[in-house]
Amino acid sequence: MDAGKKQSSAVSDVGAWAMNVVSSVGLIMANKQLMSPAGYAFVFATTLTGFHFSMTAIIGLVSNATGYSTRKKVPLWELLWFSIVANTSITGMNLSLMLNSVGFYQISKLSMIPVVCVMEWILHSKHYSNRVKIAVLVVVVGVGVCTVTDVKVNAQGFICACVAVLSTSLQQISIGSLQKKYSIGSFELLSQTAPIQALSLLLFGPFVDYYLTGKLLASYKFSSAVLFFIILSCSLAVFCNISQYLCIGRFSATSFQVLGHMKTVCVLILGWLLFDSELTLKNILGMAIAILGMVVYSWAVEADKQTESKASSLPKDASEENVDLLKQQQQQQQLEGSSPHKDIELGKSQP
């Protein structure tokens, strides 16, 4: 029975990761066609994200109305706080990409892994073994080798990158915290946060996009092909959002960041296959190092879980044994007329 449950859980874990990788890579490819100058030049990234959350919110409302999912109560102030952090992450990332070079933007994204580790340590007193730290370092180095090129930064761009990294890390940690705190499923939480994010992004997104691009959404000429790619992008974003909440709820924000860089590797390969992007020996070497780091990380996390499960039973048994020894020693000393606490250390008498 236990073996069957573990096998079922493993299949669900793989399915969640597969959904996230496939939907995320598909979303990036669709957005590249939609937003690139060689495609349809729809440069309104923040507004497009508002469209994404609008479709997610609609699906969540339909799901609740049909009884497919249940609505558990989460305080409004927590939903508002989470939405502010999430929208700050989106805006900060867009501003960071605009103000900094692509190389520094990639470095800022890589810095999220150690930042998430530090924030989980501060907020949840979570500790990591040396093997996990080494695996994280290998992944960061590998992805850095295959993605970081020119590195240029300025004061404004550095501040935006810091805000983006901190808010994104906090948002991902909060996803797992809220699910555990209120015993709420990933889709149930997403269906409550999506309407707030959609409304705020649709209200303020066009202004942010105008600041970033100098172009107005109202002046853009829509076509049937553009509408098709917007709908495709929104559909993929729904699966991407659901799988993100699902993965973080099942694992952790750190695991999501580390293993999530498999998407970076897939994007580089598909960019080479579909868009004739250059794939150099440096890229291939970096991808190989990153994949090795992900494999080592998965092994290290699993090894830590087994160590913790073994250690969790030992202290309890050992402590109970020490208590029994201590009680016996105290009783013996009381019979002999000595002080009950004299020369007693871990239930052993001193000569």
CORLIN-V879861 format. One record per helix or strand. SS is the DSSP state (@ for helix, = for strand). FROM is the first residue (numbers start at 1). LEN is the number of residues. If there is no record, write none. Layout:
ss->[SS,SS]
from->[FROM,FROM]
len->[LEN,LEN]
This chain:
ss->[@,@,@,@,@,@,@,@,@,@,@,@,=,=]
from->[2,45,76,102,130,155,186,217,224,253,262,281,344,348]
len->[34,21,24,23,18,27,28,3,27,8,13,55,2,2]
